[in-house]
């Protein structure tokens, strides 16, 4: 890489940091959505048992 290494390596590091952050954000968002779905399913089941 020679003289360009000073520019290339920080870019690689920035990409790895950003991708890691995006993966973490996606994972936490998925967990929140799954928890909300489970809560909504419980509420629906509770409402269905009240109607019977």
C-alpha positions in Angstrom: 0.0 0.0 0.0 2.9 2.2 0.5 2.1 5.9 1.1 -1.7 5.2 0.9 -1.8 3.0 4.0 -2.4 6.0 6.2 -5.7 6.5 4.4 -6.7 2.9 3.7 -6.4 1.3 7.1 -8.5 3.9 8.9 -11.2 3.4 6.2 -11.1 -0.4 6.9 -11.4 0.3 10.6 -14.3 2.7 10.1 -16.2 0.1 7.9 -15.7 -2.6 10.5 -16.9 -0.3 13.3 -19.9 0.9 11.3 -20.9 -2.6 10.2 -20.6 -3.9 13.8 -22.8 -1.0 15.0 -25.4 -1.7 12.3 -25.5 -5.4 13.2 -26.0 -4.6 16.9 -28.7 -2.1 16.1 -30.5 -4.6 13.9 -30.2 -7.4 16.5 -31.6 -5.2 19.3 -34.4 -4.0 17.0 -35.3 -7.6 16.2 -35.4 -8.5 19.8 -37.7 -5.6 20.6 -40.0 -6.5 17.7 -40.1 -10.1 18.9 -41.0 -9.1 22.4 -43.7 -6.7 21.1 -45.1 -9.5 19.0 -45.2 -11.9 21.9 -47.0 -9.3 24.0 -49.6 -8.7 21.3 -50.2 -12.4 20.9 -50.8 -12.6 24.7 -53.2 -9.7 24.5 -55.1 -11.3 21.6 -55.3 -14.6 23.4 -56.6 -12.9 26.5 -59.3 -11.1 24.5 -60.3 -14.3 22.7 -60.7 -16.1 26.1 -62.9 -13.2 27.4 -65.3 -13.6 24.4 -66.0 -17.2 25.2 
